[in-house]
Amino acid sequence: MAIVKKKRSMEQELKNLNAVEVMNFVSDKYHTSEKRNLSSLNQCFQFMPVQDIKNHPELSLIRTHFNEIRRLLQKHLTDSETVYFPAIRKNSTSPYDYSSLKSQVHSIHENISKLFHDIRTLTHNYIPPADASGWMKLCYALLHDLESDIYSHLFVEESILPLKLEA
């Protein structure tokens, strides 16, 4: 229910923006925070205490899934910032063939959704075990935040930006 409210609130917030303003919003809000979160999570995994890794072997698979999410997301962010968004901005007064970006966003959304589903299962919905270190607790919280952020980000690119480009 909270996710539905968040999406409705976001739709209202973006309602009066044009396509270029929506792209700026995505870059400023999501791309920046996701890059920061990816970096922080990478550090969390690097500094994870050996005791956590020994006591919780699932951390190895969680880290593998995170690394794949990071790879997919970094490629998407780079493509958006260097290829798609500049092309859309350049052609902002004429129709733009959004199909390649839309296809990439949809594919990334599906792949990342599967990986996060596995992570949620492995982390028991991001609830750290009683013996978790501060690093492990931080890692779980950052993974939860990253998942929420990515879903909002991809929702804007899949559902709102195409409507603005067609207008």
N, C-alpha and C positions, 0 to 999 in steps of 0.2 A: 504493500500500500504506500509506503514512504517513497519508493522508487517512482511510482506512478505520479505522486504529488510533485516530486522533484522534476520529472519530465514536463509536467504541465506548467510548472513555474518557469522552467527554462524556455518552453515554447512561448510563453507570454513575454518573457524578457527579450527574446530574439525576434518577436513578431514584427517590430517596426524597423528592423535593420535590413539593409540590402545585402547582397551576396558578399561583397568585399568586406563589409563590416562584420558579417558572420565569420568569415575567414580570419579576420583580425582577432575576433573574440576567441576562436578556436586556438589560434597561435598563442595569444597572450595568456589565456586561462589554462588550457589543457596541455599544449606542447611544452610550455615552460615548467609546469608542475610535474608532468610525467617524466621529463628529463631529470629533474631534481630527485624525484622519487626513485627512478631507476638507479641513479648513482648512489643514493642512500642505501637502497636495498642491496646493491652489489657490495658495499662496505659492510653491511650487517652480516652477509654470508661469509665475507672474508674474515671477519673478526669473531665469528661464532665460536664460543668456547668449545674445546675438544670434548668436555664432559657432556655438553648438549648433543653433540654429534654421536658420541658413544651411546648415550641413553635414548636417543631418538633417531634411529636409522632412516626414518621417513624424511628427515631433513635433506638427505642426498637427492631424493626424487623431487622434493619441493624445489631445491636449488636448480636441478636440471630443467624443470618446467619454467621456473623464473627466467633462466637463461634463454630459453626459447621464446618466451614472451618478450624479453628485452630485444632479442634479435629481430623479431617481427615488428615490434613497435618502432624501433630505431629506423628500420628501413622505411616504414610508413611515414614517420615524421620527416625524414630526409626527402622522400619523394614528394610529400605535400609541400614542404618549404622550398624545394628547388625546382620542381617540375609543375605540379598541378596548380598550386595557388598563384605562382607568377603568370602562368598561362591564362588562368581565369581573370586575374587582374588586368592583363594586357587586353583581353577581349571583353571587358566588363560591360561594354555598350552593345555587344552583339551576342547572339546565342552561343553557348559553349557546349561541346560534346563532353558531357560529364561521365560517359560510360566507363572509361578506363579507371578513373578514380573511384567511381561507385563500385566497380567490380573488385578493386583492390580492398576497399574498406569492408565490403561484405565478406570477402575471403578471410581477411585478418580478424574480423569480428567472430566468425565461426571458429577459426583456429584458436584464438585467445580464449574464447568461451569454453572450449573443451579443456584447455590447460588449466584455467581457473576453476573449473568444476572439479578437476582432480585435486587441485591444491586445497579447495574448500573441504573436500572429503578427507584428505590427509591431515589437515589442521583442525578438523572438527569444527568447521565454520569459524576459523581464526581464533579459537579459544586455546591459549597456550596451556601446556600441562603444568601441574602444580610445582614441579621441580625446574621449570624453565628459568634460564638466566634472563637478565635484563635485555641482552642482545636478542635472544629468541623472542621475547615478548615484543620488542620493538619491530623485529622482522615480521611477525604476524600482523601487527597493526599497520605497518607500511604496505604489506601485501593487500590487506583489506582496502586501504585507501586507494591504492593503485587500481585495483579491480573496479571500484566504484567510479573513479575518475575516467578510466578507459571506456567504460560503458556509456557514460554521459557524453564523452568526446565523440565516440563512434555514432551515438544516436544523432548528434547534431550533424555529423558529416553524412550519415545515411538518410536521415529523415527531413532535416530542416534545410540544409544547404541546397539540395536538388530543387526544392520548391522555389528558393530564391533565384536560382539560375534559370528556371523556366519562366519567371515573372518578366 
